[in-house]
Every structure is written in C-alpha cells, then in structure tokens.
Amino acid sequence: MISFGPMVRVFVATQPIDFRKGVHGLVALVAEGLGGKPYSGDVYVFRSKRSDRLKLLVFDGSGMVQESWPRKFGQ
C-alpha cells in the first residue's frame, strides 16, 4: 500500500510514454509537456504503450524518486 499526505495530488498521464525515459526525461516531460511542477511533491503516473507497466515520479524533499514495475491489469 502506498500512502501520501493529505496535500499530495496525483496526476495520471492520459497518453503513453517512451519507457526508455529516465528521471531527467520524465522531469522535462512534466515541466515542459504537461506544464506541471515536478519538484512540488505531487505524484506523476505514466503508463507504457501496451499499458502493462507503470512509472511513478515524485520529489520526496531530498531528490526525485522514480518507481516502475510491471502490472497485470484485470487479474
């Protein structure tokens, strides 16, 4: 289970991303492509083209955290 504070917002990208992007590429995507503030502490969720993997990006106060894992939806 993942828990966040009451002031944390979660943004889910509607379009798939290139999963070869690393932390710096995702930060640039959030800042330039989505108009967001990647260092605000909000959580940004991205999915792969096949929708079988997720990436989360969040600033935890000391650095960027990128979490990714495969998911099997519908099971």
ChimeraX attribute file (.defattr): number of C-alpha atoms within 10 A of each C-alpha:
attribute: neighborCount
match mode: 1-to-1
recipient: residues
	/A:1	2
	/A:2	3
	/A:3	6
	/A:4	11
	/A:5	7
	/A:6	6
	/A:7	8
	/A:8	12
	/A:9	13
	/A:10	15
	/A:11	15
	/A:12	12
	/A:13	13
	/A:14	9
	/A:15	9
	/A:16	13
	/A:17	16
	/A:18	12
	/A:19	15
	/A:20	9
	/A:21	11
	/A:22	12
	/A:23	16
	/A:24	10
	/A:25	12
	/A:26	23
	/A:27	22
	/A:28	15
	/A:29	16
	/A:30	18
	/A:31	14
	/A:32	11
	/A:33	10
	/A:34	13
	/A:35	10
	/A:36	16
	/A:37	14
	/A:38	20
	/A:39	18
	/A:40	13
	/A:41	19
	/A:42	19
	/A:43	20
	/A:44	21
	/A:45	18
	/A:46	22
	/A:47	21
	/A:48	16
	/A:49	12
	/A:50	7
	/A:51	13
	/A:52	12
	/A:53	16
	/A:54	17
	/A:55	18
	/A:56	19
	/A:57	25
	/A:58	21
	/A:59	18
	/A:60	13
	/A:61	10
	/A:62	7
	/A:63	9
	/A:64	16
	/A:65	14
	/A:66	16
	/A:67	12
	/A:68	15
	/A:69	9
	/A:70	12
	/A:71	11
	/A:72	8
	/A:73	8
	/A:74	4
	/A:75	4
